[in-house]
Amino acid sequence: MNRRAVSEIISAVIVITVVVAGLGIYTGLSQQRILGDTLSVKETIEQQNNRISEMLEHLDMFVYNIADEEVGIFVHNSGFKNITMSQLIVNGTVAESPSNFYVRDLSGLDIAPDNKTIPVRKTSEIVLDYDGTSITNIANIVIRTESGKIIQITNNTD
């Protein structure tokens, strides 16, 4: 009998080569995913640090003119960074457009560049042009910052 077969050594080398190649591909793909997750963790830590640095103190709230439907909310930024508002919610209703609220300093000048930033260690006024049914019954205002922090201001005056 004259049989030709692959020797055991050659077959073992082929199996080891296939296994090593498969592990190499798996390692390369999983490394990309691990690095992607690592960047996400880094971004999450930075975002959390930004949230911790945002501290806002509510001082007072005034209704200027019921006919003009304008409310002034005086706040002091006692945090370590400027607070930029991305969304404002009044009594559970989202302000229709970003032009419905803006920030100005105590002298009455709008704060540049976007009028949505409360400067660090400054007392500022958030002006709310509220087109609601009654601006005299504002129970709470929720500010969402660009870093995702939610700051709630409750109106305790009746």
Buried (B, 14 or more C-beta within 10 A) or exposed (E): EEEEEEEEEEEEEEEEEEEEEEEEEEEEEEEEEEEEEEEEEEEEEEBEEBBEBBBBEBEEBEBEEEEEBBBBBBBBBEBEBBBBBEBBBBBEEEBEEBEBBBBBBEEEEEBEEEBBBBBBEBBBBBBBBBEBEEBEEBEEBBBBBBBEBEBEBEBEEE
